[in-house]
Amino acid sequence: MSGSKPVTDLQEQIGSLILGDRGEAGALSEEEHLALVARAAAAERASQELQRRAVMAARGAGVSWAALGRELGMTRQAVQQRFGGHPDAAEPGARERWLGPVTAFDELRELELAGRLGWRTVGAELLRHRMLQTDTQWEHRRVLWTRPVHYYETDGWQLGCRAFPWLYLVRDLHIPPVGE
């Protein structure tokens, strides 16, 4: 990829996050080894989810399966098989639903309307948001994920969901939904 850091730099950064403040502390106990294995597994799952979201964002922007395959060192068919479609969880419950299809151009307007009706985003996938119904109105905000989440969690904002490269923030307005 052009403009990206070498893989070894990224591996060192991830490694230091997994190791934490262990630094040069010497031999590890069995418990510490297992804790490192667990953190490395969690980092792998997080990385795979970021990759899935990046691929879905690229597809939403019109990038072809063939171009994604070239970037990932896979065939077009392998990339499409691995990342294509929506791996849905169970159908939403009575107080959950999907909002969509929405695009980057209309999703904030749709989220604003849903928020006035008492719905808040709790998840996002390509062209849709998973919504949770509440007893209050919600304000929604989309920001580019350039800083740690805690930076944005001010003035009542909280993380609604991550959808690489975006963070969707929500803020409880503490007033009943419209129509109630």
Buried (B, 14 or more C-beta within 10 A) or exposed (E): EEEEEEEEEEEEEBEEEBBEEEEEEEEEEEEEEEBBEEBBEEBEEEEEEBBBBBBBBBBBEEEEBEEBBEBBEBEBEBBBEBBEEEEEEEEBEEEBBBBBEBEEEEBBEBBEEBBBBBBBBBBBBBBBBBBBBBEBBBBBBBBEBEEEBEEBBEEEBEBBBBBBEBBBBBBBBEEEBEEE
